[in-house]
């Protein structure tokens, strides 16, 4: 007779197969996950990351959602797995399958559709690679794909199919050194803040030795989805470099910005880091004026300026998130009426091969 050993941080128990059935095991696992949610130590970001949820069954159980929603998740999750930190789950509304945060992370059956106009490299990353791990699309700036890891898997991610070449720091640094027109280096990924502070500090130190580089920009979603990542070590290297630090975070909905996130963002601003936000216009998440207005208001309360509102990058598997150009233009008009200009993000689309982001303008504008 087969035995099951259920070992957790809190207890371990050995059960004979005749004692338990699969639903019982699932319930025990769920109880364990719930205990972990309630008892895990705050402030330790690697441990928070290790405890992220990967199983749609557990996610839906925690949110008190029925299995009918689960039926859609099983096939899609094979290609780009679920990954969501527990602190982010805690900001979702229980019992609401249309929660705007849940919609961003829960795999859906539509992801398996293959539609014309949607590709695996929608913004031309492959063609923009100069040396392994270094992309250049725009004058004066280069982007380093520092890692493919992220704390969260956003279902609409334009890099969900992209496998970056392994970053080779000596070659990357040589390429930056050789081009004196480069004044800004962007650390991206994946999420650069998935890397340890010692690795990031070393990279920043090497970049700072190149005299023509003035700014270090980070594109990261971690301060939003895992605010514990904003710790003393991060602030120390980010403010200890001669490079001017700019951070572009990524929030799509005001519900993502709770007290912990607000404190983390204020810490970054308080340390002298220029903080901007980029979001993506997503059907069923933020495609209405009240949601976008609330997002801008929440951002400025945390002293973050709304920078870009991206039209969806047409990546395979994300078509169900697309918002029409007509609706996008109407939303922009509503934001302009309701908000001061500095709280209206630029509505843009990235077009492969263009030397800048294309901004959507109204018909009556010059
Ligand atoms: S955090 Fe950014 S790079 Fe990572 S999955 Fe989300 S959108 Fe993609």
Boltz pocket constraint, residues with backbone or C-beta under 6 A from the ligand:
constraints:
  - pocket:
      binder: B
      contacts: [[A, 149], [A, 150], [A, 151], [A, 152], [A, 153], [A, 154], [A, 156], [A, 157], [A, 158], [A, 159], [A, 160], [A, 189], [A, 190], [A, 191], [A, 221], [A, 250]]
      max_distance: 6.0
